Amino acid sequence: MVDAPLLSVIIPCYNERATVAELLRRVKEVPIDKEIIVIDDRSTDGSKDVVAALALQWPEIRHLLQEVNQGKGAAIRRGIDEARGDIVIIQDADLEYDPEEFPKIIQPIVDGHADVVFGSRFEGYPRRVMLYWHRLGNAFLTFLSNATTNLDLTDMETCYKAFRREVIQSIKLNSNRFGIEPEITAKVAKRGYRIFEVPISYYGRDYWEGKKINWKDGFSAIWTILRYGLFNDDSSEPRNFTTLRRRGRLKRYNRWIWDRMRPFVGQRVLEVGAGSGSMTRFLYGRELIVATDRETPYIDRLRNAFRRRPGIIVERLDLETDQALDLTRYSFDTVTCINVLEHIQDDEAALSRVSQLLTSGGRVIVYVPADKSLFGTMDEGVGHLRRYEKEELAGKLRSAGFEVEHMSYQNQLARTAWLFNSRIARRKALPSGQSRIFDYLVPLFRALEGENPSNGLSIVAVGRKKQASRAAVILAGGAGTRLHPLSSDDNPKQFLTLFDGQSLLQKTWDRLRRLLPAEAIYISTNEKYRAKCIEQLPDLRPENVIAEPARRNTAPAIALCTFTIEQRAGDAAIAFLPADHYIKDEAEFARILERAYGHAAENDELVTVAIDPTEPNTGYGYLELGEPIADGIVRLRRFTEKPSAERATEFLRAGNYAWNAGIFVWRPSVFRREVTRIAPALLDVTVATYERAPSISIDYAVMEKASQVATIRGAFGWSDVGSFEALERVGVTIPASIKRSPA
């Protein structure tokens, strides 16, 4: 396949033999990767032969022939259809405009600032003095166009118009002659595209030189301005454009829908079928919103509306194809499908894809038309393939792996109006007047309907993805040698009361209780500390203390815990956390751990949490991070032991190194697969065999050799508080006598 050029130059040509060869030479010499599309509109002066000869010499020329003379607009429309470049620009076949200005014209598009660029003849230099009445006519047409589109162009009739290709190819154009200019202007304005103007030079010609536009074209332009500026051309828009435009204006109705959704919406939201963004605005302020549609006009509108809104990303998404699964990298906890499923042929397959897009325990919020007996011409008009019954929708949600958390009707009183319009009046769409009256009455309808009507025009359903089983292990077997004499073998660091009357072990327990029930939290410790753990943690189940018969480092301890929990909870995602670390931002920590749980549950990978370094610390091990594999998740390249000060500075400067926090999450099946390959001795670890297990850290035994390790970076005020200086940095006062004591 030939790579697409940056620029497609569209040149309509009719009887321009005197200028076309020189014009093509100038276009060819512009130093931009391009294709030149010349559309001959049945010329009678030999222009066709001139272009054909040049096309044999210059492969960038594509020469197209119209079967009959149709006009400049028809030639431009054909050229647009044929264009393959990223950017499309229109160039007349005469010498009134200078192709050397192409780079200046397309630069706002290349920079990502514009979707459309107009070249203004009245703002540029040099400019040949024009015929007065032509200048006056151009000014009037631009004024009239601006009045109907609310733009502030200085030159609507300019030939030089450049577009992102997907923009202009998504618009259906109708004009055959010079009316193409105001039609393009009106339609890009109504789409809300970002339009820039740049000054250009202009070398106008007289009628004896071949100028073809006349007064009749001026009246045609006026008609075109009024036609497309004042009225919508729905043929240029997706099928349900009119319905969505009207629905977007129903502020009270949209608020009503949002109020029903809001209790179930999380922080990382995928909005399917966002359309013009009327519901996206309610979501604003969450951690992540990915607003999607499958139609280019809506995608462009969304990008233009939310381009400068942090936390909102616009993507193309079609739930009818597996390409939708590319968005799993965002780790969504909520997917909204407002008036979407009824338009999809295989709605069960679409719900299955939604399930795959969600993290474990995530929710899908579905809003669909209710009651099959109401199906009529209005459903057909807006593209509905079906209406739903409650039991049918619940069954489809369950088949896709969801538990039905909520289901209710909405908009009961509007059923009669829908039935009348669809079955009796046989309308294809709700009249705009009725829509406005309905929106005005929404507060009354809400009051009369209550929270749980017996029927309605729509169904609100919430499905929750079955949550994978989870567990956590607090590693509390350390001897506390680094903080001697503050800590000792009899009372190590994790049991010291240092923060707000709590020990580090207690704070770690409380941190996990925000995410897990007490029965899912285990303690890995030495037999010597079993009673102390139970004493400090009243909610700890005694059977959840997994005690080492002897000290054998972290690898055997973690293996024993992994296989013990596997026997009790199956292939649950298990998190392993040191008991003696300090964490300042506990909410951010919880968010990161949720991401780690979700990734471990959905992927056959070991997961580790890395800490964004704030200084070139030589007391921590480092992780070298590789390529991204999901939003905020990267591949682990390698472990690096505690570096020298010089190396630590290099790591900080490189930007792809993070501190090793010793926090891991995995499923037993994944851990078993990895240790079978790289550390088979760990497979035999039990309480009975523990004393014979190798004394080795989990980093050395498994993590440094594992083939599939994902890393989630975190910045939540972490410290391993492994020294008196580290304790003082997090607010603990250490008596001078203790700091001076010999180790």
N, C-alpha and C positions, 0 to 999 in steps of 0.2 A: 504493500500500500504506500502511495506517495504521501510524504508529509505535507500537511496543509501549510500554505504560506502565511505570513503575517497579514498581508494586505491583498484584498481583491479590488481591483480598479474596474468599475463598470462604466463603459463608454457607449452610450447610444449614438448611432451614426446614421444620418440621412443627408445625402448629397453634400458631403464635406470633402470632396476630392482635393480642393486647394489647400486644405490645412491638416488633414488627418495623418499624413505620413510624418510631418514635422511634430505634430502632437504626440504620436506614438513614440517617436525617437526621444522626446523629452521625458515622457513617462518611463520609458525603459531605463533611462539614465539615472533615475532617482534611486539612490542607494538603499533600497528597502527590499527585502524578500517579498515577492509579489507575483500575482497572476494578473493578466490584462484581458478582460472580457469585453470584446467589441461586438455589439449587437447591431447588425445592419438592417435597417428598416425599409428594405426594398429600394435602395438608392438607384437612381437612374443616370447618374453622371460618372459612373466608373469608380466610385469610392470603394465598392465591394472588391474590385480587382486589386486596387492598391493595398487594401488590408490583407487580402488573401496572399499576395506576394510577400508581404512583410511577415506574415504568420509562418511561412515556410522557412524564413531565416531566423526568427526569434521564437523559440519554443514557449516562452511565457505568454504569448498571445493565444487566446482561444477565440476563434471567429465563429459567431453564431448568425444565422440568417433567418429573418422573419419570413413567413410564407406570404404574407400580405402586409402592406403598409398600415400600421396601426397607430403610430405616434410615439413620442418620446416616453410617455408614461408606461406604455406596454413594453417597450424595449428595456426600460429600467426594471420592470417587474420580472422579466425573464432573466436579466442579469443577476438579480438578487437570488432567484431560485437556483442559479448555477454556481453561485459563489461558494468557495471553499476556505477562504482566508479567515483569520480571526477577526479582522476588521474589514468593513466594506466602505468604499468611498465612491461617490459619483463624480464623473469627469465628463464635461462636454467635449465633442470632437473638434471644436474650433480652438482658437488660441486666446480666448478671453481670460482664461484662468491659467495660473502658472503651476505645473506639477511639482516644481521645486519646493512648494510650500506644503507638500504632503506630510513631512515629518512634524511640522508645527501643528498641523490640523489634527493628526491622530495622537499627539502626545498626551492630551488629557485622558484619552481612553487607555493608552499604554500604561499610564501612571495609576490607573484605577480610579480616577476621579469622575469620569464621565461615561455615560452610555451612548450619547449622541453628541456630535460636535457640528456646529454650523460655522462656515466661513463667512465673515461679514465684509462685503465690498465697501461699505460706508464707513468702516472704522479703520481700514487699512491704507497703506501707502506703498508704492505709488498707485494712483487711481486715475485712469483716463477720464476726462470730463465727459459726462454722458448727456444724452438728449434730455432736455428739461422735463418733457411730459412723461418720458419713461421713468425718470427719477421720481417724479411726483406719483406716478402710478404704483411704482414699487413701494414707496412710503405709505400710500393709502392701503395697499394690500397687506403690508406688514402690520399696520395699525389695526386693521379689521381682524386679522388673524390673532394678534395679541389680545384684542378685546374678547374674543370667543374662547381662547385657550388659557388666558391669564398668564401668558409668558411676557417677557420684556425683550424680545428679539429686536435687533436693528435691521435685519435683512432676512426675511422669511423666504424670499424667492431665489436666494443664492443657489447656484449649482452645487457648490462644495458642501456636501453633507456626508459625514462619516458616522458609522454605527458599529457597535459590536455585532458581529454577524447573527448571533442567536436572537438579538433584539429585532433587527429588521426582518429576519426570516420568520419570526413568530407573528408578524402583522400581515393581515390580508389587505392588499391594496387593490383598488378598482380602477383608478383613473388611467386613461390611455394617452392623454395629451399632457399639456403643461399643468393641468390640475393636480398632477402627482406631487408637486411641491407643497401646496397647502394641505393636501390629504396626509402626507407623511407628517407634517408639522402637527396637525390636530391629533393624530393617533399616538404619536410618541408623547405628546403633552398629556393626553388622557390616561396613558399608562403610568404617568408619574416618573418617567425616566429622568436621569440627571443630564440636563442639556447645557453644554458650554458653547460659547461663541469665541472665535479667535479672529483677529483682523487679518484680512488677506488683500493682496493687490488685485487690481482689475484692469483689463485692457479691452473695454467694450468695443464692439464693431457696429457699423451702420448696415442698413438694409442692402446696399449694393455689394457689401462684403459677405452677404449670406445670412443675415439675421432673419429669423423666421417667425418669432412671436409677434402677434398683432393685437388690435383692440378687442377682437372677438375672444381671444384667450384671456383677456382681462376680465370680461364679464363671466366667462367660465370659471375663472379663479374665484370670483366673488361668490358664485353659487356653491363651489366646492368648500370654501371657507365656512359658509353658513351651514351647509349640509353636515359636514363632519365636526365643525366646531360647536354647534348648538345641539346636535343630536348624536346619540350613540349608534355606532355601526356594530351591532352584536355579531355580525358575520366574521368580524376580526377577532372575536374573543372565544374562549371555551364555551361549551354548551350551556353550563349553568351560571354564566357570568352575570346575567341580569338578576337571577335569584340571589346570588351571593352579594351583589351590590346593594340590593334592597335590604337583605338581612343585615348587612353591615351597618345600616342606618338605624336599626331597631335597638337602640341603646338600652331600653328597659328590659326588653326580651333577652338580649344577650347577658345582661346582668343577672337575670333570673336563672339562666342556664349556668352561669358561673357560680352562683350561690349554691346550686345543687352539687356542683363538682368540687368546690373548694375544700371541703373536709378531707378529700381523698388525694389531693395533689401533693406530691413530694417536692424535692429540691432539684432533681435532675430530670427534666421533662422533655419528652418527644411529642410534638404536636403534629399529628398526621392530618393532611388536608387543611393547612392553615389558611388557604385562600388569600384574602386581602388583609388578614391579620387582626380581625375584629376580636378574636378570643386571645390572641397572643398578647395583647395589651394587658389583659387581666393577669397573665402569668408573670409579667415583668417584675424583677426583683428577686427571683429565685436564683439559685447557684448556677444553673445552666438551663437554657431553653433552646431546643433545636426545632425551629419552625420549618415545616416541609410542605412541599406540594409536588405533583408530577407534571404540572403545566407550566411552561416557560413564562407566560404573562404573570402568573401569580408569584412565581419565584422571584422575578424581577421586582414586582411590587413589594414583596416582603423585604428584599435586600435594600431597596431604596428607603423603606419606612424605618428599618431597624439597624441600618448600617452603623450608626454611631452609638448604639445601645450596648453597653458591656453585658456580657452574659447571654446574648442572643446570637445564635448562629443559624443561617439559612442553608438548607440542603435540599437537593432533589431526592424524592422518595416515591417509589411506586410499590405498594404492598402486594401487587400481583406478580412480582418477580423476586427471586432470591437475592438480587442486588441490594435489596433493602437491608439485608443482614450486614452490609458493610458498616452500618451505623452502630453495631454492637460495641464499637470502640468507645462510645460515650458512656456506657454503663448506666442506663436509665433506670430510675426507680418509678417513673410514671409515664404512661403513654396515653394520650387523649385522642379519641377518634370521634369527633363531633360531626355527625351527618356524613360519614365516610363509608361504612360497611354496606349500606344499601346501594352503593354505586359499583361495588366490586363483584365480579362474576363468581369467584370462588371465595366466599367470605370466610369459610372455615380455614382454608389455607392461609388467608391473610391474618386471622387471629393466631394461628400457629406461628407465623413469622413475628407477630407482636410479642408472643411469649418468649421467643428466642432473643428479642431485643432487650428484654427486661432482665434485671438482676433478680436473684432469688428473693421472693417476698414482694416484688414490685407489683404495681397495680396498672390495669388498663381501665380507662373510663370511656364507656361507649354511650353514644347518644344516637338513637335511630328512630325512624318513624314506626308507630305502633298500629296494630290491628289490620290484618290482611283484608278485612271486609271494606276498608276505606280506600283501597287502591283504585286509582282512576286516572283521568287525563292529566291532572296536575302532577301526579307521580311520574307519568311518562314524560311530561314536559321538562321536568328538572333532572331526568335521568335516573330515577329510582328503578331498581330492578325488582324490589320487593319491599313489603312492610313486614314487621315482626310481631310474633306473639311472645309473651314473657317466657313460657316454657321452652319454646324453640331457641330463643337467644341464650337462655341459661344452659341448655344442652350443648350449644356450639362453644360457649365459653369453657365448659367442663372438658369437652373433647380436645380443646387446645391446651389443657393443662392448668386451667384457672379454677380456683374456688370462688363461687359467687358470694361476694361480700355484701352487696347491696343491689336491689332492683326495685324501681318504682316508676309509676306513670307521671307524666307532666303535661300541662296544657289541656286540661279536660274540656273546658268550655269552648275551645276553638274547633272541636271535632265537627260541630254542626256547620260552621262556615266552610271547613274543608270539604265536607260531604256535598254541600250545595255547589260550590265552585267546581268541584271535580266530577261529580256525577250528574248534576242537573244542568248547570251552566256549561259544563264540559270545557272549562278553561284550561290552558296549558300552564298558566302561572297566576299567582295571586295578584290582583290589581294593586298598583302602588298605593292608591287611596285607602284600600282596605288594610294594607300593611301598616300605614301610619295610624289609622284608627285603632288597630289591634295593639300597637305598641303603646299608645296613650292609655289603653285600658288594662295593661298588664298589672299594675298594682291592685286593681279590683279583682282581676282573675286570680292573682296569687292569694288574696285574702279569702275568696270564696272557695278556692280549691283545697287549701290546707296543705299538710305535708305528705299525705298518703292517699291520693284520690283513687277511686275504684277503676278508673280507666283514663285514657288520655290520648293526645295526638302523638306523643313521643314516649320513649322508654329511656330512662337513665339507668345504666347497669355498670357495676364496678366488679371486676374480677381481680383476684389476687393470685399471683403466681405462687404455686406451692413452694414454701420456703424449705430449702435444703436444711437438713439437720446441722446444727452448729454446736461447737464446744470450745472451751478455752482452758489452757493450762498455765498456771502461774508458777514459774520456776523459782522456788524458794529454798533451794538447798545450799546456797553459798555460805562459806564459813566466815565471811566478814573480815578478812585479813588486811584489806587495804586501808581501813579506818581505825586500826588499833592505835591507842587503847580505847577510843570511843566505842568501838565494837569489838567483840571477841568471839571465840568459837562457841561459847555458851550463849551469847546474845548478839548474833551477827546483825549487820546493817539493816536487813529487811524488817527486823522486829523492833528497831529503835523508834521511840516516839519523837519525831522531829518536826512534823508539820501539823499545826492546828490540833494538837492532842492526838494525832493519828500516826501510826507507823507507815512506812512505805508499802508494806504488804497490805495494810488496810486500805490505803488509798488506791492501790492497784485493783483490789477487790471491788471497791465502790465504782471505779472506772468501768469495769467489765459489767457490773450489774445494770448499767444503763442500756446494755445491749443484749444481755443474756439472763435467763433465770438462774437462780442459785444452783439448781440441780445440774446445769450444764457447765459449771465452773469447777475445775479440778486444781489440786495443789500437788506439785512435784517437789518433794523435799527429802531430806535425810530422815531416817527413822528417829534420830535424836530430836528432831524438831516437830514431830507429829503433834504432840500435845500442845506445844506453843502455838502452832497454826490454828488448831481447833479453839484454843482459848481466845485468840485475837479475832477470830471470825465466827461469831455465833451462828450465822446462817449457813456455814459450811457443813455439808453432809460428811460425816466421818468416813463413809465409804468412798468419798471422792478424794481422799488423801492417798496419793500413790507414792509410797515411801520407798526410797532406795535402801536395800540392806547394807550397802557399802558405797563409799564415794567413788564414782567412776566417770566424772566429767559429764558434759551435756549430751553427747551423742547417745550413750546407753540410756540415760534418763529420759530423753525425748522419745527414743524408740520404744521403751517400756510403756510410756504414756500413750503413744500412738496406737499400739496394738491392744492395750487394755481398753481404751475408749472405743476402738473398732468393734470389740466384742460386745460392748454395751449399746452403742449408738449407730453401728454400721459405718458406712462411708461418709461420715460427717466431716464438714470442714472444721479443722481444729487450729486455733491460734495458740502460739507459744509466746509468753511474755515474761521477761525478768520481773521479779518481785520488787527489786530495789532501785528502779529508775524514777526520776522526777519528770513530770509532764505538766507544763503550765497551761496550755490551751486544750482542755479536755474535750471540748466540743469538736475541735478540728481533729484531734486524735480519734474520736469515735467515728468521724466521717471517713478518715483514712482506713481504719480497721474494717468498716463496712465495705469499702471498695475492695480490700484484700479478701474478705470473706466471699464477696460476690465473684471475684475473679477466680478464686480457688475452687468455688463450687461449680463454675461453668467451664473451667479449662483444666486440662491434665498437666498442670504445672505447679511446681513449688513457688511460693510467693514469699518475698521478704520485703520489709519496710525499711527504707533508707531515709536518713535525716539530711535535709539540706544544710551543708556546713556554713557556719557563720564566722569561722576563723580557721587558720591553719593549725589545728590541734594535733599534737603528736601522740596523744593518749588514746586515740580511737583507731580501729581498723577502718579501711575505706572500701567502698564498692565502686568499681568502674562501670558506668552505665552505657548501654548500647542503644540500638535503634528502638523507636517507639512501637508498641504493639497494640495499644489502645489509648484512649484519652487519659493522660496522667500515669500511664503504665509503660515501662520500658523493659527491654531485655537486659538481664545482668550479663556483663561481659566477663568480669573476674573479680575475685576478692584480693585485697591488698592489705598486708599486715601493717601494724603501726609504723608510720614513716618517720623519716628525719624531718626536721623543721623545714629544710630546703624543699624536700619532696612534697611535704604538706602544702607549702605555698604554691608549688606548681599545680597540685591537684585543685586547689581553690581557684586558681587562675584559669584552668582548663574548662571548668564549668560542667564536666560530665562525671564528677566524682561526688560521692556522698558518704556520710558516716554510716557505719554498720551498727544498727541499734540492737541486733540480736532478737528481732521480732519476726516470727515466721508464721505462715498459714499454709496448710495443705490438707488434702484428703488422704486417709490411710492407704487407699489403693495406689495413689501417685507416689507416696513415700515408699511403699513396698516395692514398686517397680524400680525406683531409683536405687535403693539400697541393695536390691538383688543384683544390680549391675555393678555397683561401685563399692559397696560395703556389706557384703553378704554376712559377715559375722554378726551384724546387728539384727538379722532376722531371727536369731536364736535367743534374743534377750527376753528373759522372764524373771520373776522374782527368784525362782529356784536357781537359775543359772547366772544371776546378776554378778556375783563375785568373780566369775570367769570372763566377763565382758571386757573388751578393750577400754582402757581409760583414754578417751579422745574427745575433742570438742566436736560439736555438730558442724562447725565451719570446716574443719579439716576433713572429717569423715565423709560428709555428704555435700554441703553447699558448694565447696570449691570445685567439685567434680561433676555435679549434676548437669544434665544436658539441657533441661528446660526450667529456667528460673526467671520468674517475672519480678520486677521491682516497682514498688509504689513509693514515690518520693513524698516525704511529709515535712512540714514545718510547723511544729506544735510546741516549741519551747522545751525540747528534750535535753536531759542530761543524765548520765549514768551515775552522777554524784559519787565518783570513785575517789575523791580526794577532799581534804578539808577546804581547799580553795574552791572546789566545785560546789560544796555545800554552802559556803558563804555567798557565792554568786547567786544562789537561789533563796537567800534570806535566812539561812540557819546560822546562829551565832555559836562559834566554837570557842570555849575557854582557852586562853593562852597557855595554861598549864598542860592541857591535853595536847595542843599542837607541838609543845616542846618535848613531850614525853618520847623516850626512845621507842623504836618499833619493836 
